[in-house]
Amino acid sequence: MDTTTKFWKLFQKRAATLAAIKSADDPVYDEVLGALQSISPDLWLEVSLEPGSV
């Protein structure tokens, strides 16, 4: 399996957890970011919270 496919499989597996994280300090963020950066180290994830959710 290539790195892009591995990333998307992990992303799907962790989607609900990613949707619930409050910051990039969450270990799931690091796990998914690591998979993304295995495709290219220039890629990053962005965490965005709805207003008033903090």
A tleap script that builds the chain and sets N, CA, C and O, in Angstrom:
source leaprc.protein.ff14SB
mol = sequence {
  NMET ASP THR THR THR LYS PHE TRP LYS LEU
  PHE GLN LYS ARG ALA ALA THR LEU ALA ALA
  ILE LYS SER ALA ASP ASP PRO VAL TYR ASP
  GLU VAL LEU GLY ALA LEU GLN SER ILE SER
  PRO ASP LEU TRP LEU GLU VAL SER LEU GLU
  PRO GLY SER CVAL
}
set mol.1.N position { 0.850 -1.167 0.000 }
set mol.1.CA position { 0.000 0.000 0.000 }
set mol.1.C position { 0.904 1.242 0.000 }
set mol.1.O position { 1.872 1.306 0.758 }
set mol.2.N position { 0.589 2.211 -0.840 }
set mol.2.CA position { 1.423 3.413 -0.907 }
set mol.2.C position { 1.097 4.376 0.247 }
set mol.2.O position { 0.086 4.222 0.932 }
set mol.3.N position { 1.962 5.360 0.444 }
set mol.3.CA position { 1.822 6.259 1.593 }
set mol.3.C position { 0.548 7.101 1.527 }
set mol.3.O position { -0.028 7.417 2.568 }
set mol.4.N position { 0.103 7.466 0.339 }
set mol.4.CA position { -1.130 8.250 0.217 }
set mol.4.C position { -2.333 7.429 0.656 }
set mol.4.O position { -3.199 7.927 1.376 }
set mol.5.N position { -2.388 6.193 0.232 }
set mol.5.CA position { -3.485 5.311 0.629 }
set mol.5.C position { -3.452 5.064 2.129 }
set mol.5.O position { -4.496 5.068 2.782 }
set mol.6.N position { -2.266 4.851 2.680 }
set mol.6.CA position { -2.134 4.654 4.130 }
set mol.6.C position { -2.656 5.872 4.893 }
set mol.6.O position { -3.364 5.734 5.891 }
set mol.7.N position { -2.296 7.077 4.407 }
set mol.7.CA position { -2.772 8.293 5.068 }
set mol.7.C position { -4.296 8.337 5.074 }
set mol.7.O position { -4.900 8.556 6.124 }
set mol.8.N position { -4.922 8.133 3.926 }
set mol.8.CA position { -6.384 8.252 3.852 }
set mol.8.C position { -7.086 7.180 4.670 }
set mol.8.O position { -8.147 7.441 5.237 }
set mol.9.N position { -6.530 6.003 4.743 }
set mol.9.CA position { -7.122 4.962 5.592 }
set mol.9.C position { -7.045 5.373 7.069 }
set mol.9.O position { -8.015 5.213 7.811 }
set mol.10.N position { -5.898 5.899 7.489 }
set mol.10.CA position { -5.757 6.367 8.860 }
set mol.10.C position { -6.684 7.551 9.123 }
set mol.10.O position { -7.317 7.624 10.176 }
set mol.11.N position { -6.765 8.472 8.175 }
set mol.11.CA position { -7.640 9.632 8.321 }
set mol.11.C position { -9.088 9.189 8.517 }
set mol.11.O position { -9.781 9.711 9.391 }
set mol.12.N position { -9.544 8.248 7.725 }
set mol.12.CA position { -10.908 7.729 7.870 }
set mol.12.C position { -11.100 7.061 9.226 }
set mol.12.O position { -12.133 7.239 9.872 }
set mol.13.N position { -10.109 6.296 9.653 }
set mol.13.CA position { -10.187 5.596 10.931 }
set mol.13.C position { -10.253 6.577 12.098 }
set mol.13.O position { -10.939 6.316 13.085 }
set mol.14.N position { -9.552 7.695 11.997 }
set mol.14.CA position { -9.458 8.674 13.084 }
set mol.14.C position { -10.371 9.887 12.894 }
set mol.14.O position { -10.294 10.827 13.686 }
set mol.15.N position { -11.222 9.899 11.885 }
set mol.15.CA position { -12.031 11.076 11.547 }
set mol.15.C position { -12.865 11.588 12.722 }
set mol.15.O position { -12.882 12.792 12.975 }
set mol.16.N position { -13.543 10.719 13.433 }
set mol.16.CA position { -14.382 11.152 14.547 }
set mol.16.C position { -13.534 11.755 15.666 }
set mol.16.O position { -13.926 12.749 16.277 }
set mol.17.N position { -12.393 11.165 15.928 }
set mol.17.CA position { -11.506 11.692 16.963 }
set mol.17.C position { -10.931 13.041 16.533 }
set mol.17.O position { -10.852 13.968 17.340 }
set mol.18.N position { -10.532 13.154 15.267 }
set mol.18.CA position { -10.020 14.425 14.760 }
set mol.18.C position { -11.060 15.533 14.870 }
set mol.18.O position { -10.731 16.673 15.197 }
set mol.19.N position { -12.308 15.195 14.598 }
set mol.19.CA position { -13.378 16.189 14.666 }
set mol.19.C position { -13.593 16.705 16.082 }
set mol.19.O position { -14.132 17.796 16.266 }
set mol.20.N position { -13.181 15.943 17.072 }
set mol.20.CA position { -13.422 16.308 18.468 }
set mol.20.C position { -12.211 16.945 19.160 }
set mol.20.O position { -12.338 17.433 20.283 }
set mol.21.N position { -11.037 16.949 18.510 }
set mol.21.CA position { -9.871 17.487 19.198 }
set mol.21.C position { -9.983 18.999 19.367 }
set mol.21.O position { -10.628 19.684 18.572 }
set mol.22.N position { -9.347 19.499 20.408 }
set mol.22.CA position { -9.406 20.926 20.738 }
set mol.22.C position { -8.154 21.684 20.312 }
set mol.22.O position { -8.174 22.911 20.218 }
set mol.23.N position { -7.060 20.960 20.054 }
set mol.23.CA position { -5.828 21.629 19.644 }
set mol.23.C position { -4.901 20.626 18.954 }
set mol.23.O position { -5.141 19.419 18.949 }
set mol.24.N position { -3.850 21.170 18.382 }
set mol.24.CA position { -2.845 20.331 17.722 }
set mol.24.C position { -1.967 19.600 18.736 }
set mol.24.O position { -1.060 18.865 18.345 }
set mol.25.N position { -2.220 19.788 20.032 }
set mol.25.CA position { -1.473 19.075 21.066 }
set mol.25.C position { -2.003 17.662 21.286 }
set mol.25.O position { -1.391 16.878 22.012 }
set mol.26.N position { -3.123 17.332 20.672 }
set mol.26.CA position { -3.724 16.005 20.818 }
set mol.26.C position { -2.851 14.958 20.125 }
set mol.26.O position { -2.402 15.191 19.003 }
set mol.27.N position { -2.601 13.820 20.756 }
set mol.27.CA position { -1.761 12.779 20.146 }
set mol.27.C position { -2.284 12.269 18.794 }
set mol.27.O position { -1.494 11.850 17.948 }
set mol.28.N position { -3.585 12.302 18.590 }
set mol.28.CA position { -4.141 11.854 17.300 }
set mol.28.C position { -3.705 12.803 16.183 }
set mol.28.O position { -3.450 12.371 15.059 }
set mol.29.N position { -3.623 14.084 16.497 }
set mol.29.CA position { -3.125 15.049 15.519 }
set mol.29.C position { -1.718 14.648 15.075 }
set mol.29.O position { -1.424 14.622 13.880 }
set mol.30.N position { -0.856 14.338 16.034 }
set mol.30.CA position { 0.513 13.938 15.706 }
set mol.30.C position { 0.556 12.669 14.865 }
set mol.30.O position { 1.358 12.553 13.938 }
set mol.31.N position { -0.312 11.721 15.197 }
set mol.31.CA position { -0.354 10.465 14.439 }
set mol.31.C position { -0.744 10.716 12.982 }
set mol.31.O position { -0.096 10.216 12.064 }
set mol.32.N position { -1.806 11.494 12.781 }
set mol.32.CA position { -2.276 11.755 11.420 }
set mol.32.C position { -1.290 12.659 10.677 }
set mol.32.O position { -1.039 12.458 9.489 }
set mol.33.N position { -0.738 13.644 11.365 }
set mol.33.CA position { 0.266 14.515 10.746 }
set mol.33.C position { 1.479 13.708 10.290 }
set mol.33.O position { 2.006 13.939 9.202 }
set mol.34.N position { 1.919 12.773 11.110 }
set mol.34.CA position { 3.050 11.926 10.723 }
set mol.34.C position { 2.769 11.148 9.448 }
set mol.34.O position { 3.634 11.021 8.582 }
set mol.35.N position { 1.553 10.629 9.342 }
set mol.35.CA position { 1.172 9.895 8.129 }
set mol.35.C position { 1.129 10.833 6.925 }
set mol.35.O position { 1.564 10.471 5.831 }
set mol.36.N position { 0.602 12.043 7.133 }
set mol.36.CA position { 0.539 13.017 6.042 }
set mol.36.C position { 1.934 13.429 5.597 }
set mol.36.O position { 2.208 13.519 4.401 }
set mol.37.N position { 2.812 13.679 6.556 }
set mol.37.CA position { 4.160 14.116 6.207 }
set mol.37.C position { 5.032 12.996 5.662 }
set mol.37.O position { 6.122 13.252 5.150 }
set mol.38.N position { 4.564 11.757 5.767 }
set mol.38.CA position { 5.284 10.669 5.092 }
set mol.38.C position { 5.067 10.756 3.580 }
set mol.38.O position { 5.853 10.216 2.801 }
set mol.39.N position { 3.995 11.438 3.173 }
set mol.39.CA position { 3.763 11.698 1.748 }
set mol.39.C position { 4.697 12.813 1.295 }
set mol.39.O position { 5.393 12.696 0.286 }
set mol.40.N position { 4.695 13.903 2.071 }
set mol.40.CA position { 5.590 15.027 1.814 }
set mol.40.C position { 5.763 15.815 3.112 }
set mol.40.O position { 4.769 16.160 3.750 }
set mol.41.N position { 6.993 16.105 3.515 }
set mol.41.CA position { 7.216 16.855 4.755 }
set mol.41.C position { 6.714 18.299 4.675 }
set mol.41.O position { 6.686 18.998 5.688 }
set mol.42.N position { 6.323 18.746 3.499 }
set mol.42.CA position { 5.810 20.102 3.333 }
set mol.42.C position { 4.312 20.204 3.621 }
set mol.42.O position { 3.760 21.304 3.609 }
set mol.43.N position { 3.648 19.076 3.881 }
set mol.43.CA position { 2.207 19.079 4.138 }
set mol.43.C position { 1.934 19.205 5.631 }
set mol.43.O position { 2.674 18.666 6.454 }
set mol.44.N position { 0.856 19.929 5.977 }
set mol.44.CA position { 0.466 20.157 7.374 }
set mol.44.C position { -1.033 20.023 7.515 }
set mol.44.O position { -1.769 20.152 6.537 }
set mol.45.N position { -1.487 19.766 8.725 }
set mol.45.CA position { -2.904 19.754 9.062 }
set mol.45.C position { -3.234 21.051 9.780 }
set mol.45.O position { -2.380 21.640 10.444 }
set mol.46.N position { -4.462 21.486 9.645 }
set mol.46.CA position { -4.911 22.672 10.373 }
set mol.46.C position { -6.111 22.292 11.232 }
set mol.46.O position { -7.027 21.609 10.774 }
set mol.47.N position { -6.092 22.741 12.472 }
set mol.47.CA position { -7.209 22.505 13.383 }
set mol.47.C position { -8.009 23.783 13.483 }
set mol.47.O position { -7.461 24.849 13.762 }
set mol.48.N position { -9.308 23.675 13.255 }
set mol.48.CA position { -10.172 24.837 13.317 }
set mol.48.C position { -11.346 24.527 14.240 }
set mol.48.O position { -11.995 23.492 14.092 }
set mol.49.N position { -11.620 25.415 15.186 }
set mol.49.CA position { -12.699 25.237 16.126 }
set mol.49.C position { -13.853 26.178 15.794 }
set mol.49.O position { -13.640 27.295 15.322 }
set mol.50.N position { -15.044 25.726 16.040 }
set mol.50.CA position { -16.186 26.602 15.850 }
set mol.50.C position { -16.168 27.686 16.919 }
set mol.50.O position { -15.767 27.422 18.053 }
set mol.51.N position { -16.593 28.898 16.581 }
set mol.51.CA position { -16.624 29.973 17.576 }
set mol.51.C position { -17.435 29.569 18.808 }
set mol.51.O position { -18.526 29.012 18.692 }
set mol.52.N position { -16.890 29.856 19.971 }
set mol.52.CA position { -17.570 29.540 21.215 }
set mol.52.C position { -17.407 28.117 21.693 }
set mol.52.O position { -17.994 27.750 22.711 }
set mol.53.N position { -16.630 27.297 21.000 }
set mol.53.CA position { -16.489 25.895 21.377 }
set mol.53.C position { -15.388 25.674 22.409 }
set mol.53.O position { -15.253 24.571 22.939 }
set mol.54.N position { -14.615 26.687 22.696 }
set mol.54.CA position { -13.521 26.539 23.667 }
set mol.54.C position { -13.967 26.960 25.043 }
set mol.54.O position { -13.183 26.904 25.990 }
savepdb mol mol.pdb
quit
